[in-house]
Amino acid sequence: MRLSTPASPDVSSPGAVVGPAAPVDGDEPQGPVDAATAAAPRGRLARTSSTALGTVGAYVALTKPRVIELLLITTIPTMFLAARGLPSLALVAATLVGGAGAAGAANTLNQYLEHDIDAVMNRTRRRPIVTGRITPRAALVFGLVLGAVSLTWMWLVVNPASAMWTASAILIYVVGYTMILKRRTPQNIVWGGAAGCMPVVIGWSAVTGGISWEAVLLFGVVFFWTPPHYWPLSMKFRRDYAAAGVPMLPVVAADTRVARQMILYTLAMIACSLLLVPVGGMTWVYAAVAAVLGAWFLWLCIGLLRRARDPRHPPLRAMTVFHGSITYLTLLSVAVAVDVFLPL
């Protein structure tokens, strides 16, 4: 844009702005400017803000917040049961913050170690490292720092026992599952899934400083729940896992065999949930809820087996079982938390 002097107005283009003489010696122009020039700084600011928010969102995505949410669902009821009532809210908050940070660190390191297979799988090819929003080195540093901060927090703010269990959970998931088991054995999710059971132990030790049979049984519920929770998802994305060379059980075994194993794990899960009644002193309300929920989820697994056996090859509807598993664990956890306060 040319700034014209009053003596020689610029009328060569429609809407031209007539202003004072051109600045001299580097002074900024003092006259009016057009809308595009005025909007430029705001546009740059908006782009900078958008980029910053996108980067923050990418780091949050590295932590897999939806997975963390499911893990924390089991922590709070366990703390209620350990305290036989309402524990210190400050302790609950501190445990959740430390646990969420540790789980986020483990998930970040998992994505760092698996970004090669994430790039092959349709389900994971939009993850931050694969798309280049976060570099592998930045993800590694973020995961290590977040893990160190979380463990320090648990040690200083919660207690050393919970910090040790938290460290064990990170090691099981990152080293045991991701580095050793996942690419080598169809039983990867069974043993590696033990990391997902640790929140109940962490929550119990946060309140009591140790563990007890109630914590062991709750651990067992989540441990036996994990295969029938994750294998339906593997059925849905078996081609992804096969292309990535990950031997999930539904990739290397027939659907009928997978469904039968899911039923066996579900029966063991139900047994642990019901054993909590005499061991943990639960009321008949929890017992009824645990029995009904267990029977319902078992029915879902049996339905999957029937569809797998059907020679007409109907849709497996594996994701119905997957979503049902989340509903089961959520409602059972609510039943544990509520039962503590029942005067029965």
LODO-864913 format. One record per residue (C-alpha): residue in one letter; x, y, z. Coordinates in steps of 0.5 Angstrom, whole numbers, padded with zeros to 4 digits, always signed. Example, Ala and Ser with C-alpha at 12.3 -4.5 7.8 and 13.67 -1.06 7.14 Angstrom:
A+0025-0009+0016;S+0027-0002+0014;
***
This chain:
M+0000+0000+0000;R+0003+0007-0002;L+0001+0013+0003;S+0000+0019-0001;T+0001+0026+0001;P-0005+0031+0001;A-0002+0035-0005;S-0002+0028-0009;P-0008+0024-0007;D-0007+0017-0009;V-0014+0015-0013;S-0011+0009-0017;S-0015+0004-0014;P-0022+0004-0011;G-0022+0005-0003;A-0015+0007-0003;V-0013+0011+0004;V-0011+0018+0004;G-0006+0019+0009;P+0000+0024+0012;A+0007+0024+0009;A+0011+0018+0008;P+0015+0017+0015;V+0022+0019+0015;D+0028+0016+0019;G+0024+0010+0021;D+0019+0013+0024;E+0012+0009+0024;P+0006+0012+0020;Q+0001+0015+0024;G-0005+0015+0020;P-0010+0010+0019;V-0008+0003+0016;D-0013-0002+0012;A-0016-0008+0015;A-0011-0013+0013;T-0006-0009+0016;A-0009-0008+0022;A-0011-0016+0022;A-0004-0018+0021;P-0002-0018+0028;R-0008-0021+0031;G-0008-0027+0025;R-0001-0028+0027;L-0003-0029+0035;A-0009-0033+0033;R-0004-0038+0029;T+0001-0038+0035;S-0004-0039+0040;S-0007-0045+0035;T+0000-0048+0035;A+0001-0048+0042;L-0006-0051+0043;G-0005-0056+0038;T+0002-0058+0041;V-0001-0059+0048;G-0006-0063+0045;A-0001-0068+0042;Y+0002-0069+0049;V-0004-0070+0052;A-0006-0075+0047;L+0001-0079+0048;T-0002-0080+0055;K-0008-0084+0053;P-0013-0080+0057;R-0019-0085+0056;V-0015-0091+0058;I-0013-0087+0065;E-0020-0085+0066;L-0021-0093+0066;L-0016-0094+0071;L-0018-0089+0076;I-0025-0092+0076;T-0022-0097+0080;T-0018-0093+0085;I-0023-0089+0088;P-0028-0095+0090;T-0022-0099+0093;M-0019-0093+0097;F-0027-0093+0100;L-0026-0100+0102;A-0020-0099+0105;A-0022-0094+0109;R-0029-0097+0111;G-0032-0090+0109;L-0029-0084+0106;P-0022-0083+0106;S-0018-0076+0106;L-0020-0072+0100;A-0013-0069+0100;L-0011-0077+0100;V-0015-0079+0094;A-0014-0073+0090;A-0006-0074+0091;T-0007-0081+0089;L-0011-0080+0083;V-0006-0074+0081;G+0000-0079+0082;G-0003-0085+0079;A-0006-0081+0073;G+0001-0078+0072;A+0005-0085+0072;A+0000-0088+0067;G+0001-0082+0063;A+0008-0083+0063;A+0007-0091+0062;N+0003-0090+0056;T+0008-0084+0053;L+0013-0089+0053;N+0009-0094+0050;Q+0008-0090+0044;Y+0015-0088+0044;L+0017-0096+0043;E+0011-0098+0039;H+0011-0092+0034;D+0014-0096+0028;I+0008-0101+0029;D+0003-0095+0030;A+0005-0093+0023;V+0002-0099+0020;M-0004-0100+0024;N-0010-0096+0022;R-0013-0095+0029;T-0006-0092+0031;R-0003-0088+0025;R-0006-0081+0027;R-0002-0082+0034;P+0002-0076+0035;I+0009-0079+0034;V+0007-0082+0027;T+0004-0076+0025;G+0010-0072+0027;R+0007-0067+0031;I+0011-0070+0037;T+0018-0072+0035;P+0020-0079+0038;R+0026-0076+0042;A+0021-0071+0045;A+0016-0076+0047;L+0022-0080+0050;V+0024-0074+0054;F+0017-0072+0056;G+0015-0080+0058;L+0021-0080+0063;V+0020-0073+0066;L+0013-0075+0067;G+0015-0081+0070;A+0020-0079+0075;V+0016-0073+0077;S+0010-0078+0078;L+0014-0083+0083;T+0017-0077+0087;W+0010-0074+0088;M+0007-0081+0090;W+0013-0082+0095;L+0013-0075+0098;V+0006-0074+0098;V+0002-0081+0099;N+0007-0086+0101;P+0013-0090+0099;A+0009-0096+0099;S+0005-0093+0094;A+0011-0090+0090;M+0014-0097+0090;W+0007-0100+0087;T+0007-0095+0082;A+0014-0096+0079;S+0012-0103+0079;A+0006-0102+0074;I+0010-0097+0070;L+0016-0103+0069;I+0011-0108+0068;Y+0007-0104+0062;V+0013-0101+0059;V+0018-0107+0060;G+0014-0113+0061;Y+0009-0112+0056;T+0011-0107+0051;M+0018-0109+0050;I+0018-0116+0052;L+0011-0119+0051;K+0007-0116+0046;R+0011-0118+0040;R+0013-0125+0042;T+0007-0128+0045;P-0001-0129+0044;Q-0001-0129+0052;N+0002-0122+0052;I-0005-0118+0054;V-0006-0123+0060;W+0001-0122+0063;G+0002-0115+0061;G-0005-0113+0063;A-0003-0114+0070;A+0000-0107+0070;G-0008-0105+0069;C-0009-0108+0076;M-0004-0104+0080;P-0009-0098+0081;V-0013-0102+0086;V-0006-0104+0090;I-0004-0097+0089;G-0010-0094+0092;W-0011-0099+0098;S-0003-0098+0100;A-0005-0091+0099;V-0010-0091+0105;T-0007-0097+0109;G+0001-0097+0107;G+0000-0104+0105;I-0004-0109+0102;S-0009-0115+0104;W-0014-0120+0101;E-0019-0115+0099;A-0014-0112+0095;V-0011-0118+0092;L-0019-0120+0090;L-0020-0113+0087;F-0013-0114+0083;G-0016-0121+0081;V-0022-0118+0078;V-0019-0113+0074;F-0013-0119+0072;F-0019-0124+0069;W-0023-0118+0066;T-0017-0116+0062;P-0017-0121+0057;P-0025-0121+0055;H-0024-0114+0055;Y-0018-0113+0050;W-0019-0119+0046;P-0026-0117+0043;L-0022-0110+0041;S-0017-0115+0038;M-0022-0118+0034;K-0024-0112+0031;F-0017-0110+0029;R-0014-0116+0027;R-0012-0114+0020;D-0008-0108+0024;Y-0005-0113+0028;A-0003-0118+0023;A+0000-0113+0019;A+0004-0110+0024;G+0006-0117+0026;V+0003-0117+0033;P+0001-0124+0035;M-0005-0122+0039;L-0009-0128+0040;P-0015-0127+0036;V-0010-0126+0030;V-0007-0133+0031;A-0013-0137+0034;A-0020-0138+0031;D-0025-0134+0034;T-0028-0140+0038;R-0022-0141+0042;V-0021-0134+0043;A-0029-0134+0046;R-0028-0140+0050;Q-0022-0137+0053;M-0026-0131+0055;I-0031-0135+0058;L-0026-0138+0063;Y-0023-0131+0065;T-0030-0129+0066;L-0032-0134+0070;A-0025-0133+0074;M-0027-0126+0075;I-0034-0127+0077;A-0031-0132+0083;C-0026-0126+0085;S-0032-0121+0085;L-0036-0126+0089;L-0031-0128+0094;L-0030-0121+0096;V-0037-0121+0100;P-0034-0126+0105;V-0027-0123+0105;G-0029-0116+0105;G-0035-0116+0109;M-0039-0113+0103;T-0047-0113+0104;W-0052-0117+0100;V-0053-0111+0096;Y-0046-0111+0093;A-0047-0119+0092;A-0053-0118+0088;V-0050-0113+0084;A-0044-0117+0083;A-0048-0123+0081;V-0052-0120+0076;L-0047-0116+0073;G-0043-0122+0072;A-0048-0126+0069;W-0050-0121+0064;F-0042-0120+0062;L-0042-0128+0062;W-0048-0128+0057;L-0045-0123+0053;C-0038-0128+0052;I-0043-0134+0051;G-0047-0130+0045;L-0040-0128+0042;L-0038-0136+0042;R-0045-0138+0039;R-0044-0133+0033;A-0037-0135+0032;R-0039-0143+0032;D-0045-0141+0027;P-0044-0144+0020;R-0048-0138+0017;H-0042-0133+0019;P-0046-0128+0022;P-0043-0121+0025;L-0039-0123+0031;R-0041-0116+0034;A-0034-0116+0038;M-0035-0109+0040;T-0041-0110+0044;V-0037-0115+0049;F-0032-0109+0049;H-0036-0104+0051;G-0040-0109+0056;S-0034-0110+0059;I-0033-0103+0061;T-0040-0102+0063;Y-0039-0108+0068;L-0032-0106+0071;T-0035-0099+0072;L-0042-0101+0075;L-0038-0106+0080;S-0033-0101+0082;V-0039-0096+0084;A-0042-0102+0087;V-0036-0103+0092;A-0036-0095+0093;V-0043-0095+0095;D-0043-0101+0099;V-0038-0099+0104;F-0044-0093+0106;L-0050-0098+0107;P-0052-0099+0114;L-0053-0107+0113;
***
